[in-house]
Amino acid sequence: MFEINNLSVALDFFKLIMGELIALFLIISFIVALLQRYISQETIKKILTKPPKGLQNIIGAGLGAVTPFCSCSTIPILVGLFKSGAPFGGTISFLISSPILNPMILILFMKFFGIQTTIIYSIFTFIFAVVIGIILEKLGMEDQIKNVSIKGGHGGDLTYDAIVGTKVEKHKRVFILALKDTLNLFKKVIPYLFIGAGIGAFIYGFVPEEFITKVAGPDNLFAVPVAAIIGVPMYVRTETMIPIAKALNASGMSIGAIMAIVIGGAGASIPEVTLLNTIFKKKMVITFVLAVFFVATITGYMFNLIF
């Protein structure tokens, strides 16, 4: 199994994926960091509050797609939105779309799986984020919010509106802060990039294709829900999971199972669920996890039907 040829293939895969991941991560992280510095919680609240309820969910899902992309920033903002009176349904749509429909995931998907896959993924997850926000509001889940506050966040307390100075000085300050945010995040994430690329390279070079096809291929009807179940409690950063998913797909894993495990892992990781448990009662937390599992499973099956 461990032949020189396999090692060479694995190393080539690692070098290619690692280089692409670092370049994409730095570029996209900086763009998102800029957005986070320009868009304050108050701005999000105003945007969410003005439109009719159904439209609030659409806007909430859209804002989630272009704002914070990890639980450490999404959850504190979620608390701030609830405390400032933002609508429940729109805020829940924001919560769901933020980790599973953000620029980092979309760019990585586009790079490794193509534009068609990325577009379909975006449409499915966006619709689900909107619909689940509407359903949970209709079910009266707003009474599941605890009276708590979470301090901290993604280092993004100082936004453009809060900076003092001329427009040029404010834009310059935002640029510098966004650059610092990007570099600080990169330092934290670089080990995960190495781990993801390393595991992906090992799978690509050494794991037999027929084994993966048998266990998680398109002919296995249980592969998608099992992948969703594995993904929901599994804490694997998106930056780690995408290169692994690419290698699994190249080795025979169905695209549906890949979508299920990515959505499950990104949408309901253990740290995020733990934080949600501090702001929601148990009923809401369980409902949220089940909703993520539902989204992951249905999206996975739809991808297998399409592809």
N, C-alpha and C positions, 0 to 999 in steps of 0.2 A: 504493500500500500504506500509506504513512505519512500517513493522513488525520487531520484534526482529531477526527473522531468516534472513530477508533481510539484516539487519544491520550487522549481523555476516558474511554473505557471502561477503558483500561489504568490510568489514574490512580485511577479509582473502585475498581477491583479492588485496587490497591496499598494504598490507604488503609484499606479494609475488612479485608483480610487482615493488614496490619501491626498494626492496632489489636487484632485478635483474638489474634494471635500473642504480642504483648507481654503482654497480660493473662493468657492461658493459661500462658505460660512462667513468669511470676513466681509464679503460684499453685501450679502443679504442682511447680516447682523447689523451692519452700519446703517443700512437703509431703515431697518425696523427701529433701531435706536433713535434715529432722527425723528421718526414718527412718534415714538414714545415721549420725546422731549417737546414736540410741538402740540400733541394732543393730551390735554389734561383731563382729569376725572370730571371736572365741571363741564368741559366741552362735550364729553361723551354723554353726560347726563342730559344736557340741553338738547343734543341731537336725538336722544332716545325718547325724550318726554314730549316733544312737539307733535309728531305725527300720530294718526289713529293707531289703535292697538295692533292690528294685523301688520301694519307697516313698521311698527316699533320692533317687531321680531325680525323682520327682514334687515332693518338697519343695524340691529344688535348683532346679528350673524355677520354682517358685512364689516362692522367695526372690530369684531373678534378676529376676523381674518387678517387685519392689518395692524393690530396692536399686540400687546404682550404675548409671548409664545412659550412661557413656562409657568408652572404653578406658583413659583415664588413671586411673580409679578401679577398674574391674573387674579389670584385669590384676594390679596389686599385691595386691589382695585374693585373687585366684586363687593367687598365689604363697604368700601367708600361709596359705591353707587347705591347700594341698599340704604345706607344711612342718610344719603342726600336726597332720597325720595325717587330714585329712578324706577321706572316700571319693572315689575317682576318678570313678566314674560320676555321682554326685550333683553333684560339682563341675563336671563337663563340662556337665551339664544347666543348671547355674547360669550358666556361661560363655556358652552359646548363647542362653538366654532373656534374659539381662541387656540386651544391646543392641537386640534386636528385639521384646521384649515388656515394655516399661517404661511407667510412667505417662504420660510425655510423648508417646510414640507413640500410645498408646491414646486419650488425650484429644484429640489433634490429629485422629486418624482419626475419632473420634466426632463432632467438630465439623464436619469437612469432607466425610466420606463416610457418616455416619449410624451409628446404633447396631447395625443388622443386620450391616453390613460389619465393624464393630469386633469384634463377638462372634465371627463366623466366623473372622476373622483371629486372634483370641486363641486360639480352640480349636485351629486348625491348627498355629500356631507352638508352642503349649504342648505338644501331643502330639509334635511333631517333636523338640523339645528333650529331652523325656523319653526317647523311643525312641533317639535318636542317642547320648545318654549311656549307655544300656544297651548298645547295640551296640559302642561303642568300648571299653567295659570288657570285654565278652565277647571282643573281638578282642585283648585284652592290651596295649592302647595305654598302659597305665600305665608301661611301661618306657621310654616316649618322653620322660619328664620329665627335664629337665636339672637339675643341682644348682646353682641360681642363686637370687639374691634381688634384689628390686627395691625400692629405697627410694622414699619419697614416696607419692603418691596424690592423692586428691581433697581434701586438707586435712582429712581426716576421722579423723586418728589419735586425737583426744580424743573419746571417746564418753561417754555418760551414766555407765557403770559406773566410768570412770576419774576422773570429776570429784569433788572433795572438797567436802563441805558438807551442809547439810540438804536434804531433798527439794525444798523450794521453791527453794533456791539452785541446786540442780543443774538443775531444770527451766528456771529462768530463764537459766542459763548456756547450756543446750542451745538454747533459743529464740534467744538472741543469736548464737551460733555458726552456727545454721542460717540466720539472716537474713543474716549476713556471707557465708556460702557462696553464698547465692542471688544477692546483689548482685555478688559477685566473678565468678560464673559468667555473670551477665547481661551484665556489661561485656565478657566474652570473646565471648559469643554474639551480641550485638546486631548486629555487622557481618554475620553469617551470616543473621540474620533479614531484614535489609535486602536482602541479595543474593537470598535465596530469594523474598521478596515481589516484588522487582524483576523477576527472571527470569520468575516466574509471571505477573506483570502484562503483561510483554511478549508472552509466549506467548498469553495470553488475548485481548489486544487486537490483535495483529498477525499471528500465524502462522495461515495458512488452515486451517480445520477439515478440509477434504478431504485436505490433505497429511498431517496427523497420522493421520487415519483410515486412509489407504492404507498408511502405513509401520508403524503400531503399533496398528491397530484390531483388533477381535475376529475379523475374517475372515483375518487374517495368522497362520498357525499358528506361524511362527518368531518372532513378536514377543516371546513370553514368555521363551524361553531366551536370546534376544539381549539382552533387558532385564536378565536375571539376570547374564549375562556382563559387561555394561556396569556393572552395579551392584556386583559383587564387588570389582573393583579401584578403583572410584571412591570418593574420599573426599568425601562430601557429608554434612554433619551433618543429622540428622533434621529439625531446625528449618528447615533450608534446603530440604530435599527435599519436605516435605509440601505447602507452598504451590505448588511447581512441579508436583507430582503432581496437585494439585487443578486447576490450569490445564490440564494435559495431558489429564486426564479430561474436563473440560468441552469441550475442543477435539476430542475423538474418540478418544483413546488408551484401549485396553481396560483394564478394572479389573485384569485378570490381569497385564498387562505392568507396571502401576503397582506392584502388590504385589511382583512379582519384583525390580524395580529398588530398591524401598525395603528389602526384606529383604536383598538382596545388598549394598547400600551400608552398611546399619546393622550387618549381621552379620559382614562381613569387609572392613572398610575397610583401606586401606594402613597407617595407623598401628597399628591393632590387630594385623594380621598381622605387622608388624615387631616388635611387642612379644612376640607369641606365639612368634616365631622365637628369642627369647632364653630362653624357658623350655621349649620343646618342640623335639625333634629334627625334622628335615626331613619325615620320614614322617608325623608327627602333624600338622604344619602343613598339608601338602598334603591330608591326609584331612579336616581341619577345613574348609578352603576348599571342597573338593568337597561336603562335607555341607551347607554354607550354600547352595551353588549348587543342590543337590538340593532343599532346603527351598524356596528361592525359586521354582524352576521348577515343582515340583509344586503349591505353593500358588497360583501364578499360573494354571495350567491349571484347577485346581479352582474358582477364582473366575470364570473365563470360563464354565465349565459351569453354575455356579449363577446367575450374573447375565447 
